[in-house]
Amino acid sequence: MRRRTQKTKNRKICRESRSSEGFTGLEAAIVLLSFIVVTAVFSYVILGSGFHTVQKSQAVIYSALEQSSSSMLVDEVMYIRNTTSGNIGMIRIYMRSPHSLVPGDLSKMTISYTTPKGYCTIEQDSPLYDNGNPPAAGKWNIYKNTGTDAGKDPILLYNGDYVIVLVHLPVDRELKPGDEYWIEVV
């Protein structure tokens, strides 16, 4: 009989060690709300960093477009002969702006001239835009701005516009037919 009593006692002890409390609905709601709050904060942080990344990449793209739009294309180069010396005294450069967001500022342009004899920088003439008048010797100017927006500001080269830049070589640097030379427009 003793054995039975112990078994009964053990069962009784086991039943007493079990918790009579359960997982209530209020506790379940609190746990669920905490998961929702943590998820919302995490989503907010992830979305915020995503928007920040998009804004930075957009700024980089616009910056690259602005830099690339400052370029100009040379369409044609013509030479004008000096009637007294018979040498090439002027160079006419037809330039255009590619399709760009920002107009090209021609007042910031510099022109360099190099021959096997040496290097020189051609200065801007004053006024820079002189509609149809050639520059003085050793200078360059905007001979004509043929774009539709030329009336706004003839110094700016707008989207798709053409401009004629006339470079008057220094008298001592005029070219003979067949001479090598390089013109750099920056």
N, C-alpha and C positions, 0 to 999 in steps of 0.2 A: 503494500500500500504506500509505502513511502515514495516509491517511484512515481506513482500517479500524481501524487501531490506536487512533486517537483515539476513534472510536466505542466501541470496546471499553473503552477507558480511562474514558470518560464513564459507560458503563453500570456499570462497576465502582465508580466513585465514587458514583453514585446508590445502588447497593446498599449500600455501606458507610455512607452517611448515614442510612439507615433504622434505626430502633431495633429491636432484636431482642427488647426486653422487651414484655410484654403487660399488660393490665389483669387482675390476678389476682383470684381469688375472695375473698381476704382483704381486699384493697382495696375491692372491691365491698361486702362486708359492713360495713366501717367507714363507708363513705359512706352506706349504707342506715341504719345505726344512728344516725348523726349527724342524718339527716333525721327519724327517728322521735323522737329526743330534742328537737330543735327544735320539732317539731309538738306534742309533749306539753307542753312549757313554754308555748308559745303558747296551746294549749287551756286550760291551767290558769289562765293570766292572764285570758283572755277569760271563762271560766266564773266565776272569782273576781269579776271586775268585774260580771258579770251578777247574781250572787247578792247582791253589795253593793247594786246598784241596786234589786233586788226588796225587800230588807230596808228600804231607805230609803223606798220608795214604800209599803210596808206600814205603816211607822211614821207616815207622813203620813196614810194612810187612817184608821188607828185614832185619831189625834189629831183629825181632822175629825169622826169619829163621836162622840168624847167631847165635843167642843165643841157639836155639834148636839144631842146628847142632853141637854144641860143646859137646853134650852128647855122651857117649860111652855105648855100650851094653856088658854086661858080658855074654858070651856064656857058658863057662864051668869052673869049679874049680876042680883042682886035688890036692891031697896031696902027698908029698914026705916024706918018712920015713927016719929018721936019723938011719943009720945002727949001730952005736955004742950005742945009748941010747934006740932005739926002739920007740922013740916018733916021732911025726910029726914035722919036722924041716923046711920044705919049703912048700909054697903054690904056685901052678902054676895057673894063671888066664888067660883064653883065652878071649880076648876082641876084639870087632869089632866096626867099625864106621858105623852108619846108613847112609843111602844115604843123603849126606849133601853137602852144598856149600863150606864149609870151612874145611880144614883138622884139626883134633884134635892135639893140641900140647901136647905131653906126658911129656915134660920137666916141665910143670906147674902142673902136677898131684902130689897129695900128698896121702899117704896111712897111715891110722891109724889102730891100732890093739887094740882090747879091749877084756879082759877076766874078769870073776868075780873078779880076783885078782887085776886088774888095767888096765890102759890105757897107750899106748905109740904110738909115731909116728915113723914109719919106714922111715929112710932117704934114699935118692937116692944114688945109688952106682956110683962110678966114674971109668970108663966112664959109662954113662947111658945106652948106647947100646953096648952090648958086645956079638956079634953073637955067641951064643951057650955056653957061659961061665956063671956059676951061680954067683950071687953077694956074697959079704962077709956077715957074720952073722950080723943081725940087719939092713940089707939094702935091697933095691929092685932094679931091673934093667929090661930093655927090653931084654928078653932072645932071642926073635926072632921076626922079622917083616916079615910076610909071604905074604904081599900084593904085587901086581904087581908094585906099585910105591915106594916100599921100597928102591930102589936104589937112588931115588932122595934125600930123607932125612929120615933116619930110626927113627928119633925122632917124625916125623909127621905121624899121622894115617889118610890116605886118604880114600876117599869115597869107602865103601865096603871092605876095607882091614882088615886083622886080625893081631893081635899082641899077643905075649905071654909075660906076665909080671910074673917074678919070684920074690916072696917075701921070703927072708931068715929070719926066726924068730930069735930073740935074743936067745942065748943058755938057759938062765934062764926062758924064756917064751915059750919054746916048748910045744906042746899040747900032752896030753895023749889021747888015743882013748876014745871017749865019752865026752871029755871036751867041754864046751860051749865057743864060741868066736864070735867076730864080726869084720869084716874087712870093713873099709870105704874107698872107692876110690873116691877122689874128684879132 
